[in-house]
Protein backbone atom coordinates (compact mmCIF):
# COMPACT_ATOMS: atom_id res chain seq x y z
CA UNK A 1 0.00 0.00 0.00
CA UNK A 2 1.37 3.39 -1.01
CA UNK A 3 -0.54 6.38 0.40
CA UNK A 4 -1.37 9.13 -2.09
CA UNK A 5 0.90 11.84 -0.75
CA UNK A 6 1.13 15.29 -2.28
CA UNK A 7 4.93 15.42 -2.05
CA UNK A 8 6.41 13.19 -4.79
CA UNK A 9 9.41 10.94 -4.10
CA UNK A 10 12.84 12.30 -4.95
CA UNK A 11 15.46 10.62 -7.15
CA UNK A 12 16.32 8.16 -4.36
CA UNK A 13 12.67 7.18 -3.93
CA UNK A 14 12.33 8.95 -0.58
CA UNK A 15 9.85 11.58 0.60
CA UNK A 16 11.15 14.29 2.91
CA UNK A 17 14.21 12.17 3.63
CA UNK A 18 12.21 9.08 4.60
CA UNK A 19 11.53 5.89 2.70
CA UNK A 20 8.10 4.99 1.39
CA UNK A 21 8.04 2.10 3.89
CA UNK A 22 8.34 4.61 6.74
CA UNK A 23 5.51 6.72 5.39
CA UNK A 24 3.35 3.63 4.88
CA UNK A 25 3.93 2.71 8.54
CA UNK A 26 3.07 6.27 9.55
CA UNK A 27 -0.09 6.16 7.43
CA UNK A 28 -1.26 2.98 9.15
CA UNK A 29 -0.49 4.42 12.60
CA UNK A 30 -2.57 7.54 11.96
CA UNK A 31 -5.38 5.59 10.30
CA UNK A 32 -5.59 3.15 13.25
CA UNK A 33 -5.73 6.07 15.68
CA UNK A 34 -8.75 7.57 13.92
CA UNK A 35 -10.31 4.11 13.68
CA UNK A 36 -10.04 3.96 17.49
CA UNK A 37 -12.09 7.18 17.59
CA UNK A 38 -14.71 5.28 15.52
CA UNK A 39 -14.22 7.29 12.33
CA UNK A 40 -15.67 4.96 9.69
CA UNK A 41 -16.38 7.44 6.87
CA UNK A 42 -13.78 6.35 4.29
CA UNK A 43 -13.48 9.63 2.32
CA UNK A 44 -13.26 11.64 5.55
CA UNK A 45 -10.77 9.19 7.04
CA UNK A 46 -8.50 9.34 3.99
CA UNK A 47 -8.68 13.13 3.91
CA UNK A 48 -7.67 13.67 7.53
CA UNK A 49 -4.92 11.03 7.42
CA UNK A 50 -3.35 12.75 4.41
CA UNK A 51 -3.66 16.13 6.13
CA UNK A 52 -1.69 14.80 9.10
CA UNK A 53 0.97 13.22 6.88
CA UNK A 54 1.42 16.41 4.86
CA UNK A 55 2.14 18.31 8.07
CA UNK A 56 4.56 15.58 9.13
CA UNK A 57 6.35 15.75 5.78
CA UNK A 58 6.88 19.49 6.13
CA UNK A 59 8.48 18.88 9.53
CA UNK A 60 10.53 15.83 8.60
CA UNK A 61 13.51 17.51 6.81
CA UNK A 62 14.29 19.58 9.93
CA UNK A 63 14.30 16.45 12.15
CA UNK A 64 16.43 13.90 10.26
CA UNK A 65 17.03 11.61 13.25
CA UNK A 66 13.35 10.90 13.99
CA UNK A 67 11.28 8.36 12.12
CA UNK A 68 8.19 9.26 10.11
CA UNK A 69 5.76 7.45 12.42
CA UNK A 70 6.90 9.40 15.48
CA UNK A 71 6.59 12.74 13.71
CA UNK A 72 3.20 11.81 12.24
CA UNK A 73 1.89 10.75 15.66
CA UNK A 74 2.85 14.13 17.12
CA UNK A 75 1.22 16.00 14.25
CA UNK A 76 -1.88 13.82 14.56
CA UNK A 77 -2.29 14.72 18.22
CA UNK A 78 -1.57 18.39 17.46
CA UNK A 79 -4.22 18.54 14.72
CA UNK A 80 -6.83 16.98 16.97
CA UNK A 81 -5.92 19.18 19.95
CA UNK A 82 -6.09 22.37 17.87
CA UNK A 83 -9.53 21.35 16.65
CA UNK A 84 -10.70 20.62 20.20
CA UNK A 85 -9.50 24.08 21.26
CA UNK A 86 -11.59 25.71 18.52
CA UNK A 87 -14.75 23.68 19.14
CA UNK A 88 -14.55 23.96 22.92
CA UNK A 89 -13.18 27.51 22.92
CA UNK A 90 -10.41 26.44 25.28
CA UNK A 91 -6.80 27.55 25.01
CA UNK A 92 -4.46 24.57 24.45
CA UNK A 93 -1.43 26.44 25.80
CA UNK A 94 -0.09 24.66 28.87
CA UNK A 95 -2.81 22.00 28.81
CA UNK A 96 -2.27 20.21 25.51
CA UNK A 97 -2.24 16.69 26.93
CA UNK A 98 -5.24 17.22 29.21
CA UNK A 99 -7.21 18.92 26.44
CA UNK A 100 -6.44 16.09 24.03
CA UNK A 101 -7.46 13.39 26.52
CA UNK A 102 -10.63 15.07 27.76
CA UNK A 103 -11.54 16.06 24.21
CA UNK A 104 -11.37 12.45 23.00
CA UNK A 105 -13.52 11.39 25.91
CA UNK A 106 -15.99 14.17 25.08
CA UNK A 107 -16.23 12.85 21.50
CA UNK A 108 -17.43 9.49 22.76
CA UNK A 109 -19.73 10.92 25.46
CA UNK A 110 -21.39 13.18 22.88
CA UNK A 111 -21.64 10.26 20.42
CA UNK A 112 -19.90 12.31 17.75
CA UNK A 113 -19.09 9.19 15.64
CA UNK A 114 -22.76 8.23 15.56
CA UNK A 115 -24.37 11.66 15.06
CA UNK A 116 -21.84 14.16 13.68
CA UNK A 117 -19.01 12.14 12.17
CA UNK A 118 -18.88 14.45 9.16
CA UNK A 119 -17.97 17.36 11.46
CA UNK A 120 -14.79 15.77 12.80
CA UNK A 121 -11.76 18.03 12.18
CA UNK A 122 -13.88 20.27 9.97
CA UNK A 123 -13.42 24.05 10.33
CA UNK A 124 -16.33 25.99 11.85
CA UNK A 125 -19.03 26.98 12.02
CA UNK A 126 -20.46 23.70 13.32
CA UNK A 127 -24.08 22.75 14.09
CA UNK A 128 -25.22 24.24 17.38
CA UNK A 129 -26.35 20.85 18.72
CA UNK A 130 -22.91 19.41 18.05
CA UNK A 131 -21.08 22.27 19.79
CA UNK A 132 -23.42 22.13 22.78
CA UNK A 133 -23.06 18.35 23.14
CA UNK A 134 -19.27 18.56 22.87
CA UNK A 135 -18.96 21.31 25.47
CA UNK A 136 -21.30 19.61 27.93
CA UNK A 137 -19.44 16.32 27.50
CA UNK A 138 -16.12 18.09 27.93
CA UNK A 139 -17.21 19.54 31.27
CA UNK A 140 -18.50 16.13 32.37
CA UNK A 141 -15.05 14.70 31.61
CA UNK A 142 -13.52 17.06 34.21
CA UNK A 143 -12.41 18.51 36.54
CA UNK A 144 -12.78 15.23 38.46
CA UNK A 145 -11.23 13.37 35.56
CA UNK A 146 -7.52 12.89 36.28
CA UNK A 147 -4.67 11.16 34.56
CA UNK A 148 -2.94 8.64 36.77
CA UNK A 149 0.13 6.46 36.55
CA UNK A 150 0.55 2.93 37.84
CA UNK A 151 3.73 2.81 39.92
CA UNK A 152 5.25 -0.68 40.28
CA UNK A 153 5.31 -1.88 43.88
CA UNK A 154 7.45 -4.68 45.33
CA UNK A 155 5.75 -7.99 46.01
CA UNK A 156 5.02 -8.75 49.66
CA UNK A 157 5.90 -12.41 50.25
CA UNK A 158 5.00 -12.34 53.93
CA UNK A 159 7.03 -13.98 56.73
CA UNK A 160 9.19 -15.94 54.28
CA UNK A 161 10.80 -12.61 53.30
CA UNK A 162 11.97 -12.06 56.87
CA UNK A 163 13.42 -15.55 57.04
CA UNK A 164 15.37 -15.08 53.84
CA UNK A 165 17.01 -11.90 55.11
CA UNK A 166 19.52 -13.98 57.13
CA UNK A 167 22.87 -14.60 55.51
CA UNK A 168 24.62 -12.90 52.67
CA UNK A 169 24.18 -15.44 49.89
CA UNK A 170 20.73 -15.93 48.35
CA UNK A 171 21.10 -19.74 48.32
CA UNK A 172 22.09 -19.76 52.00
CA UNK A 173 19.05 -17.72 52.91
CA UNK A 174 16.81 -20.05 50.93
CA UNK A 175 18.30 -23.17 52.54
CA UNK A 176 17.93 -21.71 56.02
CA UNK A 177 14.31 -20.81 55.37
CA UNK A 178 13.43 -24.31 54.16
CA UNK A 179 15.40 -25.92 57.02
CA UNK A 180 13.47 -23.92 59.61
CA UNK A 181 10.22 -24.84 57.92
CA UNK A 182 11.17 -28.56 57.91
CA UNK A 183 12.09 -28.48 61.60
CA UNK A 184 8.79 -26.83 62.39
CA UNK A 185 6.88 -29.56 60.52
CA UNK A 186 8.86 -32.31 62.27
CA UNK A 187 8.14 -30.76 65.67
CA UNK A 188 4.42 -30.53 64.88
CA UNK A 189 4.34 -34.14 63.68
CA UNK A 190 6.26 -35.37 66.73
CA UNK A 191 3.98 -33.58 69.14
CA UNK A 192 0.74 -34.68 67.51
CA UNK A 193 1.87 -38.37 67.39
CA UNK A 194 2.96 -38.68 71.02
CA UNK A 195 6.66 -38.54 70.22
CA UNK A 196 7.62 -36.69 73.35
CA UNK A 197 5.72 -39.13 75.62
CA UNK A 198 7.44 -42.14 74.05
CA UNK A 199 10.84 -40.54 74.38
CA UNK A 200 10.18 -39.79 78.06
CA UNK A 201 9.04 -43.42 78.71
CA UNK A 202 12.12 -44.89 77.06
CA UNK A 203 14.41 -42.61 79.01
CA UNK A 204 12.76 -43.69 82.29
CA UNK A 205 13.29 -47.38 81.41
CA UNK A 206 16.97 -46.81 80.66
CA UNK A 207 17.45 -45.01 83.95
CA UNK A 208 15.66 -47.83 85.82
CA UNK A 209 17.72 -50.55 84.06
CA UNK A 210 21.13 -49.07 84.88
CA UNK A 211 20.24 -47.97 88.37
C-alpha positions as a printed Julia matrix, in Angstrom:
211×3 Matrix{Float64}:
   0.0     0.0    0.0
   1.37    3.39  -1.01
  -0.54    6.38   0.4
  -1.37    9.13  -2.09
   0.9    11.84  -0.75
   1.13   15.29  -2.28
   4.93   15.42  -2.05
   6.41   13.19  -4.79
   9.41   10.94  -4.1
  12.84   12.3   -4.95
  15.46   10.62  -7.15
  16.32    8.16  -4.36
  12.67    7.18  -3.93
  12.33    8.95  -0.58
   9.85   11.58   0.6
  11.15   14.29   2.91
  14.21   12.17   3.63
  12.21    9.08   4.6
  11.53    5.89   2.7
   8.1     4.99   1.39
   8.04    2.1    3.89
   8.34    4.61   6.74
   5.51    6.72   5.39
   3.35    3.63   4.88
   3.93    2.71   8.54
   3.07    6.27   9.55
  -0.09    6.16   7.43
  -1.26    2.98   9.15
  -0.49    4.42  12.6
  -2.57    7.54  11.96
  -5.38    5.59  10.3
  -5.59    3.15  13.25
  -5.73    6.07  15.68
  -8.75    7.57  13.92
 -10.31    4.11  13.68
 -10.04    3.96  17.49
 -12.09    7.18  17.59
 -14.71    5.28  15.52
 -14.22    7.29  12.33
 -15.67    4.96   9.69
 -16.38    7.44   6.87
 -13.78    6.35   4.29
 -13.48    9.63   2.32
 -13.26   11.64   5.55
 -10.77    9.19   7.04
  -8.5     9.34   3.99
  -8.68   13.13   3.91
  -7.67   13.67   7.53
  -4.92   11.03   7.42
  -3.35   12.75   4.41
  -3.66   16.13   6.13
  -1.69   14.8    9.1
   0.97   13.22   6.88
   1.42   16.41   4.86
   2.14   18.31   8.07
   4.56   15.58   9.13
   6.35   15.75   5.78
   6.88   19.49   6.13
   8.48   18.88   9.53
  10.53   15.83   8.6
  13.51   17.51   6.81
  14.29   19.58   9.93
  14.3    16.45  12.15
  16.43   13.9   10.26
  17.03   11.61  13.25
  13.35   10.9   13.99
  11.28    8.36  12.12
   8.19    9.26  10.11
   5.76    7.45  12.42
   6.9     9.4   15.48
   6.59   12.74  13.71
   3.2    11.81  12.24
   1.89   10.75  15.66
   2.85   14.13  17.12
   1.22   16.0   14.25
  -1.88   13.82  14.56
  -2.29   14.72  18.22
  -1.57   18.39  17.46
  -4.22   18.54  14.72
  -6.83   16.98  16.97
  -5.92   19.18  19.95
  -6.09   22.37  17.87
  -9.53   21.35  16.65
 -10.7    20.62  20.2
  -9.5    24.08  21.26
 -11.59   25.71  18.52
 -14.75   23.68  19.14
 -14.55   23.96  22.92
 -13.18   27.51  22.92
 -10.41   26.44  25.28
  -6.8    27.55  25.01
  -4.46   24.57  24.45
  -1.43   26.44  25.8
  -0.09   24.66  28.87
  -2.81   22.0   28.81
  -2.27   20.21  25.51
  -2.24   16.69  26.93
  -5.24   17.22  29.21
  -7.21   18.92  26.44
  -6.44   16.09  24.03
  -7.46   13.39  26.52
 -10.63   15.07  27.76
 -11.54   16.06  24.21
 -11.37   12.45  23.0
 -13.52   11.39  25.91
 -15.99   14.17  25.08
 -16.23   12.85  21.5
 -17.43    9.49  22.76
 -19.73   10.92  25.46
 -21.39   13.18  22.88
 -21.64   10.26  20.42
 -19.9    12.31  17.75
 -19.09    9.19  15.64
 -22.76    8.23  15.56
 -24.37   11.66  15.06
 -21.84   14.16  13.68
 -19.01   12.14  12.17
 -18.88   14.45   9.16
 -17.97   17.36  11.46
 -14.79   15.77  12.8
 -11.76   18.03  12.18
 -13.88   20.27   9.97
 -13.42   24.05  10.33
 -16.33   25.99  11.85
 -19.03   26.98  12.02
 -20.46   23.7   13.32
 -24.08   22.75  14.09
 -25.22   24.24  17.38
 -26.35   20.85  18.72
 -22.91   19.41  18.05
 -21.08   22.27  19.79
 -23.42   22.13  22.78
 -23.06   18.35  23.14
 -19.27   18.56  22.87
 -18.96   21.31  25.47
 -21.3    19.61  27.93
 -19.44   16.32  27.5
 -16.12   18.09  27.93
 -17.21   19.54  31.27
 -18.5    16.13  32.37
 -15.05   14.7   31.61
 -13.52   17.06  34.21
 -12.41   18.51  36.54
 -12.78   15.23  38.46
 -11.23   13.37  35.56
  -7.52   12.89  36.28
  -4.67   11.16  34.56
  -2.94    8.64  36.77
   0.13    6.46  36.55
   0.55    2.93  37.84
   3.73    2.81  39.92
   5.25   -0.68  40.28
   5.31   -1.88  43.88
   7.45   -4.68  45.33
   5.75   -7.99  46.01
   5.02   -8.75  49.66
   5.9   -12.41  50.25
   5.0   -12.34  53.93
   7.03  -13.98  56.73
   9.19  -15.94  54.28
  10.8   -12.61  53.3
  11.97  -12.06  56.87
  13.42  -15.55  57.04
  15.37  -15.08  53.84
  17.01  -11.9   55.11
  19.52  -13.98  57.13
  22.87  -14.6   55.51
  24.62  -12.9   52.67
  24.18  -15.44  49.89
  20.73  -15.93  48.35
  21.1   -19.74  48.32
  22.09  -19.76  52.0
  19.05  -17.72  52.91
  16.81  -20.05  50.93
  18.3   -23.17  52.54
  17.93  -21.71  56.02
  14.31  -20.81  55.37
  13.43  -24.31  54.16
  15.4   -25.92  57.02
  13.47  -23.92  59.61
  10.22  -24.84  57.92
  11.17  -28.56  57.91
  12.09  -28.48  61.6
   8.79  -26.83  62.39
   6.88  -29.56  60.52
   8.86  -32.31  62.27
   8.14  -30.76  65.67
   4.42  -30.53  64.88
   4.34  -34.14  63.68
   6.26  -35.37  66.73
   3.98  -33.58  69.14
   0.74  -34.68  67.51
   1.87  -38.37  67.39
   2.96  -38.68  71.02
   6.66  -38.54  70.22
   7.62  -36.69  73.35
   5.72  -39.13  75.62
   7.44  -42.14  74.05
  10.84  -40.54  74.38
  10.18  -39.79  78.06
   9.04  -43.42  78.71
  12.12  -44.89  77.06
  14.41  -42.61  79.01
  12.76  -43.69  82.29
  13.29  -47.38  81.41
  16.97  -46.81  80.66
  17.45  -45.01  83.95
  15.66  -47.83  85.82
  17.72  -50.55  84.06
  21.13  -49.07  84.88
  20.24  -47.97  88.37
